[in-house]
């Protein structure tokens, strides 16, 4: 099974390479050019798998509470947070 983010990244790379080839040729590329592109992309993917680059860990995000201190009292900085704390 393939992670969606990895598959999405690979698809975008392949589409970008195909678009660049089309733009470079100025029309439809020859079959040999397409085959060379596929080979180059497959080699890149093989190298990435060999170096284990596709399984990078995604850093955990932390929720930060932004608080502005005035006169020793903590008041939330956003308007929505202020309204929610007014009802408590």
C-alpha positions as CSV (number, residue, x, y, z in Angstrom):
1,X,0.0,0.0,0.0
2,X,1.2,3.5,-0.8
3,X,0.7,6.6,1.3
4,X,-1.4,9.2,-0.4
5,X,1.0,12.0,0.1
6,X,3.8,10.0,-1.5
7,X,1.7,9.0,-4.4
8,X,0.5,12.5,-4.9
9,X,4.0,13.9,-4.9
10,X,5.1,11.3,-7.4
11,X,2.2,12.0,-9.7
12,X,2.9,15.7,-9.6
13,X,6.5,15.1,-10.5
14,X,5.6,12.9,-13.4
15,X,3.0,15.4,-14.7
16,X,5.5,18.2,-14.4
17,X,8.2,16.2,-16.3
18,X,5.7,15.3,-19.0
19,X,4.6,19.0,-19.3
20,X,8.2,20.1,-19.5
21,X,9.0,17.6,-22.3
22,X,5.9,18.7,-24.2
23,X,6.9,22.3,-23.9
24,X,10.5,21.6,-24.8
25,X,9.5,19.7,-28.0
26,X,6.8,22.2,-28.9
27,X,4.2,19.6,-29.6
28,X,3.8,15.8,-29.3
29,X,7.1,14.1,-28.4
30,X,8.4,11.1,-30.2
31,X,8.0,7.7,-28.6
32,X,11.7,7.5,-27.9
33,X,11.6,10.7,-25.9
34,X,8.7,9.5,-23.9
35,X,10.4,6.2,-23.2
36,X,13.6,8.1,-22.0
37,X,11.4,10.2,-19.7
38,X,9.8,7.1,-18.2
39,X,13.2,5.5,-17.7
40,X,14.6,8.6,-16.0
41,X,11.6,8.9,-13.7
42,X,11.7,5.2,-12.8
43,X,15.5,5.5,-12.0
44,X,14.7,8.5,-9.8
45,X,12.0,6.6,-7.9
46,X,14.3,3.6,-7.5
47,X,17.1,5.8,-6.1
48,X,14.6,7.4,-3.7
49,X,13.4,4.0,-2.5
50,X,17.0,2.8,-2.1
51,X,17.8,5.8,0.1
52,X,14.5,5.5,2.0
53,X,13.5,9.1,1.1
54,X,9.9,8.3,0.6
55,X,9.3,7.4,4.2
56,X,10.2,10.7,5.8
57,X,8.5,11.3,9.1
58,X,6.1,14.1,9.3
59,X,6.7,16.4,12.2
60,X,4.0,16.7,14.8
61,X,2.3,20.0,15.0
62,X,1.7,21.6,18.3
63,X,-1.1,23.8,19.2
64,X,0.1,27.0,20.7
65,X,-2.0,29.2,22.8
66,X,-1.3,32.8,22.2
67,X,-2.0,34.8,25.3
68,X,-1.4,38.5,25.8
69,X,-0.8,39.4,29.4
70,X,-2.2,42.7,30.6
71,X,-2.2,43.8,34.3
72,X,-1.5,40.2,35.4
73,X,-4.6,38.9,33.7
74,X,-4.4,36.5,30.7
75,X,-6.6,37.5,27.8
76,X,-6.7,35.5,24.6
77,X,-5.4,37.4,21.6
78,X,-7.9,36.5,18.9
79,X,-11.4,38.0,18.8
80,X,-13.0,34.5,18.7
81,X,-11.2,33.4,21.8
82,X,-12.1,36.5,23.6
83,X,-15.8,36.0,22.8
84,X,-15.6,32.3,24.0
85,X,-14.0,33.3,27.3
86,X,-16.6,36.0,27.9
87,X,-19.3,33.3,28.1
88,X,-17.5,31.2,30.7
